[in-house]
């Protein structure tokens, strides 16, 4: 068999732009855990960021009925069904007090498409995006795909994973165009208090910086935490603010792929033009299901939140019992984000991890528990564990980690 060589003039098989994209770390961990389970291994996965509950039955029935309607077998407007846009308008006013029009809404194939299209619409090459860290693994990749430059602003457990205005100001340059804001946060579960949301919004307004605010976890808050929407706290910011959201986390609909972006009319129109060439309309059956989700009551959501709250308290308590682990109590979403710096450098069954990635590998190899290392979200030294899984599996999985690290 001959060996093919590549000369300096041979075109690249994969473009530099696409070749530089990192695989989604959270999906990779989840896929590995599922593959091991399929082999009969007793793996417990804390990697996936999705509710373990089924989609509420009324939503499923709406989809079944929609699938029988010939009108849903055809192309529909690229920007979303009018009924769904109106439902998003009404839901946004109901849940956050933000009043918008249907012409400010674009329905997307899940929240990820909303993230990408927002940055693709706002950024020119070289524009900088302030990215509070720890951050969701997809944000910096979408920024880079759009030609932008992500600028990390790190806040550790000592400050509750909440960046300050002073930190943002220190990172601001003449190239800064956008601030990405996510509260409640993935991966940390941190929730910014209203006064801090207001302060950040006023700072962005003062300096002419756009805000892209991800509100996908708005209904998942605990204790005394309260979700507030930045353009409601700072109404003058509305003309330079894009709100991202979707049905995935609130209604246990991760696989249905319905998200949206809300923003100024010109930005939404431009993003709609992009989507008209990229994907056309979101699947109509999913859109019809989303209408039912958004126009129904929130009883199923409240039941899920109660379960997440119980699991949250169990997980944090168990993690903080481990010597060398520090886990702040998250007040939103369904993630715990412990610091494991006190564990690094120890010998664990003959292996000495120096990074959280190495520690995650040891935990998977030795006790068959899948967690996501901090490197996926910013600096090393942390692990992300989702508590969106059954109570028994949660206790067993964290228990395995406890026993391993106690040896």
Backbone torsions as a table, in degrees:
resi	resn	phi	psi	omega
1	UNK	NA	130.3	-179.6
2	UNK	-79.5	153.1	177.8
3	UNK	-103.3	124.9	-178.9
4	UNK	-82.9	130.2	176.9
5	UNK	-106.3	155.2	-179.5
6	UNK	-112.9	120.6	178.3
7	UNK	-85.8	165.0	180.0
8	UNK	-58.6	-21.3	-177.1
9	UNK	-96.2	-2.7	179.2
10	UNK	-70.8	127.5	-179.7
11	UNK	-61.9	147.8	176.4
12	UNK	-65.2	140.8	177.2
13	UNK	-74.3	-34.9	177.1
14	UNK	-122.5	135.8	-177.6
15	UNK	-62.1	152.7	177.3
16	UNK	-59.5	-39.6	-177.2
17	UNK	-61.4	-47.9	-178.2
18	UNK	-79.7	-35.2	-179.4
19	UNK	-64.9	-21.1	-178.5
20	UNK	-87.3	-5.0	-178.2
21	UNK	-75.7	131.6	175.7
22	UNK	-83.2	144.1	174.4
23	UNK	-61.1	146.2	175.6
24	UNK	-60.2	115.4	-176.5
25	UNK	-65.0	-37.7	-178.1
26	UNK	-67.7	-42.0	178.4
27	UNK	-68.7	-33.9	179.3
28	UNK	-65.6	-43.0	178.5
29	UNK	-64.5	-43.4	179.8
30	UNK	-63.0	-41.5	179.7
31	UNK	-64.7	-39.8	-180.0
32	UNK	-66.1	-41.3	178.9
33	UNK	-62.5	-43.1	-179.6
34	UNK	-67.3	-35.9	178.3
35	UNK	-65.2	-40.5	178.4
36	UNK	-67.3	-39.2	176.6
37	UNK	-61.0	-40.0	-179.5
38	UNK	-63.7	-23.4	177.0
39	UNK	-86.0	3.0	179.4
40	UNK	90.1	8.9	-179.9
41	UNK	-81.2	143.2	-177.6
42	UNK	-82.8	54.3	-176.7
43	UNK	-77.5	138.6	172.9
44	UNK	-113.2	124.0	-174.5
45	UNK	-105.4	122.9	174.3
46	UNK	-106.6	17.8	-171.7
47	UNK	-89.0	-35.1	-170.6
48	UNK	-75.1	136.5	176.2
49	UNK	-96.6	62.9	179.3
50	UNK	-145.1	143.4	177.5
51	UNK	-59.6	146.0	179.1
52	UNK	-90.6	5.2	180.0
53	UNK	-88.2	153.5	172.8
54	UNK	-73.1	155.6	173.4
55	UNK	-60.1	135.2	-179.8
56	UNK	-51.5	141.5	-170.7
57	UNK	-58.3	-39.5	-178.7
58	UNK	-61.0	-34.8	178.6
59	UNK	-69.9	-41.5	178.0
60	UNK	-62.8	-43.3	179.8
61	UNK	-63.1	-37.2	177.3
62	UNK	-62.8	-37.2	178.4
63	UNK	-68.3	-40.8	178.8
64	UNK	-60.0	-45.4	179.4
65	UNK	-65.2	-39.7	179.5
66	UNK	-63.5	-35.5	-179.3
67	UNK	-65.1	-22.6	-179.7
68	UNK	-84.9	-10.2	-176.0
69	UNK	-91.6	117.8	-178.5
70	UNK	-55.3	-29.3	179.9
71	UNK	-60.1	-28.3	-179.8
72	UNK	-84.5	0.2	178.3
73	UNK	-91.6	2.5	-172.5
74	UNK	-118.1	169.6	171.7
75	UNK	-61.2	144.2	172.1
76	UNK	-129.6	174.1	-176.1
77	UNK	-53.1	136.1	-175.9
78	UNK	-58.9	-31.1	-175.3
79	UNK	-84.0	-4.7	178.5
80	UNK	125.0	151.8	176.8
81	UNK	-63.2	136.6	178.5
82	UNK	-54.2	-39.5	179.6
83	UNK	-61.7	-39.7	-179.3
84	UNK	-71.5	-39.5	177.3
85	UNK	-59.4	-43.6	178.7
86	UNK	-64.4	-37.9	177.7
87	UNK	-64.3	-38.1	177.9
88	UNK	-66.4	-41.0	176.9
89	UNK	-58.7	-48.5	-177.9
90	UNK	-66.8	-42.7	179.8
91	UNK	-63.7	-39.9	-179.4
92	UNK	-64.4	-41.3	176.8
93	UNK	-66.6	-41.8	-179.4
94	UNK	-64.2	-44.8	-169.8
95	UNK	-89.3	-30.0	-176.6
96	UNK	-127.4	-8.6	-179.6
97	UNK	79.1	14.7	-179.3
98	UNK	-95.8	120.6	-177.3
99	UNK	-98.4	119.3	179.9
100	UNK	-135.3	170.5	176.7
101	UNK	-106.1	163.0	-179.1
102	UNK	-62.3	-27.4	179.5
103	UNK	-77.6	2.8	174.4
104	UNK	-105.0	9.4	-174.0
105	UNK	-118.4	134.8	170.8
106	UNK	-126.1	123.0	177.9
107	UNK	-86.4	129.4	-173.8
108	UNK	-122.5	166.3	176.4
109	UNK	-78.0	76.8	-178.9
110	UNK	82.4	170.4	-179.0
111	UNK	-66.3	-31.3	-178.1
112	UNK	-62.9	-40.8	177.9
113	UNK	-65.4	-35.7	176.6
114	UNK	-62.4	-41.6	178.5
115	UNK	-62.3	-51.4	-177.2
116	UNK	-61.3	-48.4	-175.4
117	UNK	-67.1	-30.5	176.8
118	UNK	-64.8	-47.7	179.7
119	UNK	-68.6	-37.6	178.3
120	UNK	-62.3	-32.0	-178.9
121	UNK	-80.8	-33.5	-174.3
122	UNK	-91.2	-29.6	-167.6
123	UNK	-98.4	142.6	165.1
124	UNK	-108.5	160.7	-178.4
125	UNK	-53.9	130.5	178.2
126	UNK	93.1	-13.1	176.5
127	UNK	-63.7	139.2	-178.0
128	UNK	-98.9	143.6	177.9
129	UNK	-122.0	119.7	176.1
130	UNK	-74.4	125.9	-171.8
131	UNK	-125.4	94.9	176.9
132	UNK	-55.7	132.0	-178.9
133	UNK	-118.2	145.7	3.4
134	UNK	-65.2	142.7	-174.6
135	UNK	-127.3	160.9	174.1
136	UNK	-65.6	136.3	-170.8
137	UNK	-58.6	-24.3	-176.8
138	UNK	-78.7	-26.7	-174.3
139	UNK	-56.1	-54.7	-176.0
140	UNK	-64.9	-31.4	179.2
141	UNK	-66.8	-40.3	178.1
142	UNK	-66.0	-37.6	177.1
143	UNK	-61.6	-46.8	-178.7
144	UNK	-65.8	-40.1	178.2
145	UNK	-58.3	-33.4	-178.9
146	UNK	-84.5	2.4	179.0
147	UNK	90.7	2.5	-178.9
148	UNK	-86.9	175.4	-178.9
149	UNK	-122.1	111.6	176.5
150	UNK	-73.1	134.1	178.6
151	UNK	-119.3	109.2	-175.2
152	UNK	-75.8	137.5	175.0
153	UNK	-126.1	104.4	-168.8
154	UNK	-91.8	134.6	171.9
155	UNK	-126.5	121.8	-175.8
156	UNK	-91.7	-174.7	-178.1
157	UNK	-63.7	-23.6	179.6
158	UNK	-64.8	-21.5	176.9
159	UNK	-119.4	25.8	175.6
160	UNK	66.4	21.4	-178.7
161	UNK	62.4	25.4	-179.2
162	UNK	-111.6	119.4	178.6
163	UNK	-74.1	152.7	-179.9
164	UNK	-103.8	163.2	175.4
165	UNK	-61.1	-38.5	179.0
166	UNK	-60.8	-39.8	177.7
167	UNK	-65.5	-42.6	179.1
168	UNK	-63.2	-42.5	-179.9
169	UNK	-63.5	-39.0	179.2
170	UNK	-64.7	-27.9	-178.8
171	UNK	-90.6	-11.0	-175.9
172	UNK	-72.3	137.6	173.9
173	UNK	-132.0	-180.0	178.1
174	UNK	-68.0	-15.1	178.3
175	UNK	-93.2	-4.3	-178.5
176	UNK	-67.4	123.3	177.8
177	UNK	-116.6	-33.8	-170.9
178	UNK	-134.2	145.5	166.3
179	UNK	-112.8	127.1	172.4
180	UNK	-90.5	127.4	-176.8
181	UNK	-127.6	131.5	-178.4
182	UNK	-138.3	112.0	179.3
183	UNK	-151.2	123.3	-3.8
184	UNK	-60.2	151.2	-168.2
185	UNK	-95.4	139.9	159.2
186	UNK	-107.3	116.7	27.1
187	UNK	-108.3	-2.5	-165.9
188	UNK	-91.6	-21.1	-174.0
189	UNK	77.4	8.2	179.7
190	UNK	-72.8	146.2	178.0
191	UNK	-126.0	123.6	178.6
192	UNK	-73.7	131.1	175.8
193	UNK	-67.9	155.2	-175.8
194	UNK	-52.2	-41.0	-177.4
195	UNK	-66.5	-31.7	178.4
196	UNK	-77.0	-36.3	173.5
197	UNK	-58.9	-44.6	-179.2
198	UNK	-63.7	-42.9	-178.7
199	UNK	-64.2	-42.7	178.9
200	UNK	-64.7	-43.4	179.3
201	UNK	-62.7	-41.5	179.4
202	UNK	-67.1	-36.3	175.7
203	UNK	-63.3	-44.9	179.0
204	UNK	-61.9	-42.6	179.9
205	UNK	-62.8	-43.1	-178.8
206	UNK	-59.7	-35.9	-174.7
207	UNK	-102.1	9.2	177.4
208	UNK	66.2	34.0	-178.5
209	UNK	-101.6	132.0	175.7
210	UNK	-67.9	149.4	173.2
211	UNK	-119.5	126.8	170.2
212	UNK	-108.1	111.5	-174.3
213	UNK	-113.2	122.6	-176.8
214	UNK	-94.7	114.7	-174.6
215	UNK	-112.7	25.2	-172.7
216	UNK	-62.3	-25.3	-178.4
217	UNK	-103.5	23.2	-170.9
218	UNK	-55.5	-33.6	-176.2
219	UNK	-88.2	-7.2	-176.2
220	UNK	-104.0	80.0	176.3
221	UNK	-130.0	151.2	-172.2
222	UNK	-133.6	168.7	178.9
223	UNK	56.3	-130.6	-178.6
224	UNK	-96.1	5.8	-178.8
225	UNK	-66.9	148.7	-179.7
226	UNK	-137.6	127.4	175.1
227	UNK	-78.2	134.2	170.4
228	UNK	-134.7	148.4	-179.3
229	UNK	-93.4	130.7	-174.1
230	UNK	-58.5	-43.7	179.8
231	UNK	-69.5	-12.1	172.4
232	UNK	-82.4	-40.8	177.8
233	UNK	-68.9	-33.2	179.4
234	UNK	-129.6	81.4	-174.1
235	UNK	-58.2	-29.7	-179.4
236	UNK	-65.9	-13.9	-178.1
237	UNK	-81.8	-10.7	-170.4
238	UNK	-55.3	-33.1	-176.1
239	UNK	-78.0	-10.6	176.8
240	UNK	-129.9	42.4	-178.6
241	UNK	-139.9	137.7	174.2
242	UNK	-121.9	127.6	179.0
243	UNK	-102.2	129.9	178.2
244	UNK	-109.9	141.1	-179.4
245	UNK	-162.8	-176.8	179.7
246	UNK	176.1	177.6	-176.9
247	UNK	-93.2	-6.6	-167.6
248	UNK	-57.8	-54.6	-171.6
249	UNK	-82.5	-40.1	-175.7
250	UNK	-67.5	-39.4	-172.9
251	UNK	-112.9	15.9	-178.7
252	UNK	54.7	51.8	-175.6
253	UNK	-126.2	38.7	-177.0
254	UNK	-58.1	-37.8	-176.6
255	UNK	-81.2	-7.7	-177.5
256	UNK	-81.1	-21.5	174.6
257	UNK	60.3	64.2	173.5
258	UNK	-132.1	114.5	174.1
259	UNK	-131.5	-175.0	176.5
260	UNK	-162.2	160.5	170.6
261	UNK	-123.2	142.8	177.5
262	UNK	-123.4	128.1	-178.8
263	UNK	-164.6	-171.9	176.1
264	UNK	-58.0	149.6	-172.9
265	UNK	-57.8	-41.0	-176.3
266	UNK	-67.8	-36.7	178.6
267	UNK	-68.8	-44.0	179.6
268	UNK	-64.9	-39.2	178.0
269	UNK	-62.7	-43.2	179.4
270	UNK	-64.3	-42.8	179.1
271	UNK	-66.0	-34.6	176.6
272	UNK	-65.0	-39.4	176.1
273	UNK	-60.0	-42.9	177.5
274	UNK	-60.7	-46.4	-177.8
275	UNK	-65.5	-31.2	179.8
276	UNK	-62.0	-26.2	177.5
277	UNK	-95.9	-27.0	-174.6
278	UNK	-82.7	-50.0	-173.4
279	UNK	-137.3	-12.2	-169.2
280	UNK	60.9	-148.9	-173.5
281	UNK	-74.4	152.9	169.1
282	UNK	-66.1	148.8	-178.9
283	UNK	-49.6	127.4	-173.4
284	UNK	-62.8	-36.4	179.5
285	UNK	-62.5	-41.9	177.3
286	UNK	-65.2	-39.2	178.9
287	UNK	-64.0	-42.2	179.3
288	UNK	-64.2	-38.5	176.4
289	UNK	-63.3	-38.8	179.9
290	UNK	-65.8	-34.7	176.1
291	UNK	-59.1	-46.4	179.0
292	UNK	-62.9	-40.4	178.8
293	UNK	-60.5	-48.1	-172.8
294	UNK	-75.7	-26.0	-178.8
295	UNK	-93.8	-7.0	178.6
296	UNK	-86.3	-178.6	178.5
297	UNK	-81.5	175.1	-174.8
298	UNK	-105.6	21.5	-176.3
299	UNK	-61.7	-42.5	179.2
300	UNK	-64.4	-36.5	178.9
301	UNK	-63.5	-43.8	-179.4
302	UNK	-63.2	-38.3	179.1
303	UNK	-65.4	-42.0	178.1
304	UNK	-63.9	-41.5	-178.5
305	UNK	-63.2	-37.7	177.6
306	UNK	-61.5	-41.8	178.5
307	UNK	-66.7	-43.4	178.6
308	UNK	-61.5	-40.0	-179.7
309	UNK	-61.0	-45.4	179.1
310	UNK	-61.4	-45.8	-179.1
311	UNK	-66.5	-37.5	178.6
312	UNK	-56.0	-49.7	-177.6
313	UNK	-65.2	-37.9	177.8
314	UNK	-65.0	-46.9	-176.7
315	UNK	-64.5	-47.0	-178.1
316	UNK	-62.0	-42.5	179.1
317	UNK	-60.8	-45.3	-178.3
318	UNK	-68.1	-39.8	-179.8
319	UNK	-65.3	-39.6	-178.3
320	UNK	-73.1	-9.5	173.9
321	UNK	-79.0	-11.9	-177.4
322	UNK	-84.9	127.0	178.2
323	UNK	-62.5	125.8	179.0
324	UNK	94.8	-4.2	179.6
325	UNK	-108.8	132.8	177.1
326	UNK	-123.2	116.0	-176.4
327	UNK	-123.9	103.5	173.1
328	UNK	-61.3	150.4	179.4
329	UNK	-78.4	115.1	178.4
330	UNK	-70.9	146.3	178.9
331	UNK	-114.8	12.3	177.7
332	UNK	-158.6	172.6	179.7
333	UNK	60.0	-150.3	176.1
334	UNK	-142.7	50.9	179.8
335	UNK	-133.0	145.8	165.3
336	UNK	-110.8	145.7	-175.4
337	UNK	-133.7	74.8	-177.0
338	UNK	-76.1	145.1	167.6
339	UNK	-79.7	132.9	179.2
340	UNK	-119.2	21.0	-178.3
341	UNK	-60.7	-30.1	178.8
342	UNK	-72.9	-10.0	178.8
343	UNK	-96.1	-29.9	-176.7
344	UNK	-63.3	140.5	-178.4
345	UNK	94.3	-11.5	176.5
346	UNK	-83.1	155.3	173.8
347	UNK	-84.4	125.0	179.0
348	UNK	-122.9	103.5	-176.9
349	UNK	50.3	44.8	175.4
350	UNK	85.1	-0.1	178.8
351	UNK	-116.3	142.7	-176.4
352	UNK	-121.0	99.8	-179.9
353	UNK	-74.3	137.9	175.4
354	UNK	-112.0	-8.9	177.7
355	UNK	-133.3	162.4	177.0
356	UNK	-69.4	-26.2	175.7
357	UNK	-65.0	-42.7	177.8
358	UNK	-66.0	-38.9	178.6
359	UNK	-63.7	-43.2	178.3
360	UNK	-60.9	-38.1	177.6
361	UNK	-64.2	-40.9	178.6
362	UNK	-65.1	-42.8	-179.5
363	UNK	-61.7	-40.2	179.0
364	UNK	-69.3	-44.3	-177.2
365	UNK	-67.5	-41.1	-170.2
366	UNK	-88.3	-36.5	-176.5
367	UNK	-128.0	7.8	173.7
368	UNK	56.4	50.4	173.2
369	UNK	-124.5	127.8	-176.6
370	UNK	-100.8	121.0	175.3
371	UNK	-128.8	164.2	-179.5
372	UNK	-104.3	127.4	-178.6
373	UNK	-75.0	155.5	-177.6
374	UNK	-60.0	-25.4	-179.9
375	UNK	-57.2	-23.8	178.7
376	UNK	-71.8	-17.7	-172.2
377	UNK	-123.7	4.6	-176.5
378	UNK	143.1	-135.6	-177.2
379	UNK	-66.3	155.8	173.2
380	UNK	-70.5	166.4	176.0
381	UNK	107.7	8.1	-177.0
382	UNK	-138.3	162.6	171.1
383	UNK	-130.8	146.3	171.4
384	UNK	-109.8	129.1	175.9
385	UNK	-124.7	126.2	174.6
386	UNK	-85.2	135.9	174.5
387	UNK	-102.8	25.1	174.0
388	UNK	-90.4	59.2	175.7
389	UNK	-148.7	167.4	-174.3
390	UNK	-57.1	149.2	-177.1
391	UNK	-57.8	-43.8	-177.5
392	UNK	-64.8	-44.6	178.2
393	UNK	-63.7	-38.1	179.7
394	UNK	-60.6	-49.9	-178.7
395	UNK	-64.2	-42.1	179.5
396	UNK	-64.7	-44.2	-177.1
397	UNK	-65.2	-49.1	179.2
398	UNK	-67.5	-33.4	176.5
399	UNK	-61.1	-39.8	177.4
400	UNK	-61.7	-42.0	179.3
401	UNK	-64.7	-42.7	177.5
402	UNK	-55.8	-49.1	-176.3
403	UNK	-66.9	-38.5	179.1
404	UNK	-62.7	-46.5	-174.6
405	UNK	-80.7	-7.1	176.8
406	UNK	-91.6	-9.9	-177.7
407	UNK	-67.3	NA	NA
